[in-house]
Amino acid sequence: MIGAIEAGGTKFVCAVGNTVGEIRESVKFSTRGPQETLNDVIDFFKNKEIDGLVIGSFGPVVINKFKNDYGCIKDTPKLLWKNFNLVLYIKKYLKVEIILTTDVNIAAYREYVFGNGKGYKNIFYSTIGTGIGGGFIQNGNIFSGDSHLESGHILLPKESEDLDFKGVCPYHDGCFEGLASGPSIEARLGKEGFEIKKDNPVWDLLARYIAKACVNYTLTLSPDILIFGGSVSSQQQLYPKVRKYFLRDMNNYVDIIDVDKYIIPAKLGNDAGIKGCLAFGRTRFAR
């Protein structure tokens, strides 16, 4: 049995299950301060007989276990969690091996095992919502270098009608997250995405930015498929536009046989993060 934690910025989900993603018991609660939240986590797991614990956490978080601050959440807007070491705190109370990665990496892995990435060797997954993040599964392994990917912060040239828009990212005016995340819609129009009609020109603008990002991800990672999740990506009217602008911007440099099957929405919804943690745990804990 494996323990799983989907550690999100708004809620934590904890579960016990097996390596094929079957959840035996689960609980969820709102994300508060670290000690208050993690004490609930520990109370849930303390009497469970688990072989290991997989955590998919909001970030940025140090997932390189060879670093001295492994397990530490870094420069997050959730100030109570800034520089808090998630792994060290849990290890004081739960004497099991812990695997830590990002919530987006887990989302990528769940699509690889259970979703629209099933059957492919190399998939890139991006979530476009309140923020933008990405994960790359390469031959069944979560790719990381010195740290996890920060693919939401790639810099993109602004569209001509958008030159005066100050991106919503506090670090980069013209990064993908600053120009195409959910808050960027609200900053432009004063409304959230679900309140905006499907024929509003803002969707065409966002599609051009997403297409540029797709070109960058294709040229740097050469994935078999690009999968998008998150609240913005759930707007189905985006996909025909993104594919059209992707082909325009790629300009036949890389041959994509079927763009309709190359740039697609994620398949999975509720419990998908937890199931991704359980599936990822089988790479380490399965007997």
C-alpha positions in Angstrom: 0.0 0.0 0.0 1.2 3.5 -0.9 0.4 6.8 0.7 -0.3 9.8 -1.6 -0.5 13.5 -1.0 -1.7 16.0 -3.6 -0.4 19.2 -1.9 -2.2 22.1 -3.6 -2.2 25.7 -2.9 -5.9 25.7 -1.9 -6.4 22.1 -0.7 -4.5 19.0 0.4 -5.8 15.5 -0.6 -4.4 12.5 1.2 -5.1 8.9 0.2 -4.0 5.3 0.7 -4.2 3.0 -2.3 -2.4 0.5 -4.5 0.0 0.9 -7.4 -2.8 0.5 -10.0 -4.5 3.7 -8.8 -7.2 2.1 -6.6 -8.0 4.4 -3.7 -8.8 2.6 -0.5 -9.3 5.6 1.7 -8.9 9.4 1.2 -9.5 12.7 2.9 -9.2 16.4 1.9 -8.9 19.7 3.7 -8.1 23.3 3.0 -4.5 24.5 2.8 -3.8 26.6 5.8 -0.4 27.3 7.5 2.1 24.5 7.2 2.0 23.1 10.7 -1.8 23.2 10.9 -2.2 21.5 7.5 0.5 18.9 8.0 -0.7 17.9 11.4 -3.9 16.8 9.6 -1.8 15.0 7.1 0.1 13.1 9.8 -3.1 12.3 11.7 -4.5 10.6 8.6 -1.4 8.5 7.9 0.0 7.7 11.4 -1.9 4.4 11.8 -1.8 3.4 8.2 0.6 0.6 7.1 2.1 2.1 4.0 5.3 1.1 2.1 6.1 4.6 1.1 4.7 8.1 0.5 4.5 10.1 -2.8 3.9 13.8 -2.6 3.0 16.0 -5.6 3.4 19.5 -4.2 2.7 23.1 -5.3 5.9 25.0 -5.9 8.5 26.0 -6.6 9.9 23.2 -4.5 13.3 21.6 -4.3 12.9 18.0 -5.7 16.6 17.3 -6.2 17.3 15.0 -3.2 21.1 15.7 -3.5 20.5 19.3 -2.5 20.8 20.4 1.2 17.4 22.0 1.0 15.6 19.0 -0.6 11.9 19.2 0.2 11.8 22.9 0.8 9.1 25.1 -0.8 10.8 28.2 -2.1 9.5 31.6 -3.3 5.7 30.9 -3.1 3.0 33.5 -2.9 1.7 31.5 0.1 4.0 33.3 2.5 3.5 31.0 5.5 5.0 28.2 3.4 7.9 30.1 2.0 11.2 28.3 2.8 9.3 25.6 4.7 10.7 22.1 4.4 7.8 19.8 3.7 9.7 16.6 3.7 11.7 17.2 6.9 8.5 18.0 8.8 6.7 14.9 7.6 9.7 12.6 8.2 9.7 13.6 11.9 6.4 11.8 12.4 6.1 9.3 9.6 9.0 6.9 9.3 8.6 6.0 5.7 10.5 6.7 2.5 9.1 9.8 0.8 9.2 10.6 -2.9 8.6 14.3 -3.7 7.9 15.9 -7.0 5.7 18.7 -8.3 1.9 18.6 -8.7 2.3 19.3 -12.4 4.8 16.4 -12.7 2.2 14.1 -11.1 -0.5 15.5 -13.5 1.8 14.6 -16.4 2.4 11.1 -15.0 -1.2 10.4 -14.5 -1.9 11.3 -18.1 0.9 9.1 -19.2 -0.4 6.1 -17.3 -4.2 6.6 -17.3 -5.1 9.4 -19.7 -4.4 10.8 -23.2 -0.7 10.1 -22.9 -1.2 6.3 -22.5 0.7 4.5 -25.2 3.2 7.2 -25.9 6.8 7.2 -24.7 7.4 10.9 -24.3 4.7 13.3 -23.4 4.7 17.0 -22.4 1.9 18.1 -20.1 1.1 21.7 -19.2 -1.5 23.1 -16.9 -2.9 26.6 -17.8 -5.0 28.0 -15.0 -4.2 30.4 -12.1 -0.6 29.7 -13.1 1.2 27.8 -15.9 3.4 24.8 -15.2 4.7 21.8 -17.1 6.0 18.3 -16.8 7.8 16.1 -19.2 7.6 12.3 -19.1 10.6 10.8 -21.0 10.5 7.0 -21.6 8.3 6.6 -18.5 10.4 8.8 -16.2 9.7 12.3 -14.9 12.3 14.5 -16.5 14.2 17.0 -14.3 17.5 18.7 -14.3 19.0 20.6 -11.4 15.3 21.3 -10.5 11.9 20.8 -12.0 10.7 22.5 -15.2 9.5 26.1 -15.0 8.0 26.0 -18.5 5.3 28.5 -17.6 8.0 31.2 -17.4 9.4 30.9 -20.9 9.6 34.3 -22.5 7.3 35.0 -25.5 7.1 37.9 -27.9 4.0 40.0 -27.3 1.3 40.2 -29.9 0.9 43.6 -31.6 -2.4 44.4 -29.9 -1.0 43.4 -26.5 2.2 45.5 -26.4 0.8 47.8 -23.7 -0.4 44.9 -21.5 1.8 44.4 -18.4 1.9 40.7 -17.8 0.6 39.4 -14.5 3.7 37.5 -13.5 5.5 39.5 -10.8 8.9 38.4 -12.2 8.5 38.6 -16.0 6.4 41.0 -18.0 6.4 38.8 -21.1 6.5 35.2 -19.9 3.9 32.6 -20.9 2.2 32.7 -17.4 2.2 36.4 -17.4 0.5 36.6 -20.8 -1.8 33.6 -21.0 -2.8 32.4 -17.5 -6.3 32.8 -16.0 -5.4 36.0 -14.1 -4.2 37.6 -17.4 -7.7 37.3 -18.7 -9.1 39.0 -15.6 -6.4 41.7 -15.8 -7.4 42.5 -19.4 -11.2 42.2 -19.2 -12.1 42.5 -15.5 -13.8 39.1 -15.7 -12.8 35.5 -15.1 -12.5 33.2 -18.1 -15.7 31.3 -17.4 -17.6 34.6 -17.6 -16.4 35.4 -21.1 -18.1 34.4 -24.3 -16.5 31.9 -26.5 -16.2 34.3 -29.4 -14.4 37.0 -27.4 -11.2 38.1 -29.2 -9.2 37.3 -26.0 -9.4 33.6 -26.8 -7.7 34.2 -30.2 -5.0 36.2 -28.4 -4.4 33.4 -25.9 -4.4 30.8 -28.6 -1.5 32.6 -30.3 0.5 32.6 -27.1 -0.2 29.0 -26.4 0.8 28.1 -30.0 4.1 29.9 -29.5 4.7 27.9 -26.3 3.8 24.7 -28.2 6.4 25.5 -30.8 9.1 26.1 -28.1 8.2 22.8 -26.3 8.2 20.9 -29.6 11.6 22.2 -30.6 13.3 21.8 -27.2 11.8 18.5 -26.0 10.5 16.8 -29.1 7.6 15.1 -27.4 5.2 12.6 -29.0 2.2 14.6 -27.8 1.4 17.9 -26.0 -1.4 17.7 -23.4 -3.0 20.6 -21.7 -5.0 20.7 -18.4 -6.3 23.5 -16.2 -9.2 25.9 -16.2 -8.0 27.9 -19.2 -7.2 24.8 -21.2 -10.7 23.5 -20.6 -12.0 26.1 -23.0 -12.5 23.8 -26.0 -12.8 26.7 -28.5 -9.0 27.3 -28.0 -7.8 24.1 -29.6 -8.6 24.7 -33.3 -7.1 28.1 -33.0 -3.9 26.9 -31.2 -3.4 24.1 -33.8 -3.8 26.6 -36.7 -1.3 29.1 -35.2 1.1 26.3 -34.2 1.3 25.2 -37.8 1.7 28.7 -39.0 4.5 29.5 -36.6 6.2 26.1 -37.1 6.2 26.8 -40.8 6.9 23.1 -41.7 10.2 23.1 -39.9 9.1 20.0 -37.9 6.7 17.6 -39.6 3.7 17.0 -37.4 1.6 14.3 -39.0 -1.7 15.0 -37.3 -1.8 18.2 -35.3 -5.4 17.3 -34.1 -3.9 14.4 -32.2 -0.7 16.2 -31.2 -2.1 19.2 -29.3 -5.0 17.9 -27.1 -6.8 18.5 -23.8 -6.2 16.3 -20.7 -8.5 13.4 -20.2 -8.6 13.0 -16.4 -10.5 14.9 -13.8 -11.4 14.3 -10.1 -8.9 12.1 -8.1 -6.5 12.2 -11.0 -3.7 13.8 -9.0 -4.0 11.2 -6.3 -4.1 8.3 -8.8 -1.0 9.8 -10.4 0.8 9.7 -7.1 -0.1 6.1 -6.6 0.9 5.2 -10.1 4.2 6.9 -9.7 4.8 5.1 -6.4 4.9 1.8 -8.2 8.2 2.8 -9.8 9.8 2.7 -6.3 7.6 0.9 -3.8 5.9 -2.0 -5.7 6.8 -5.4 -4.3 
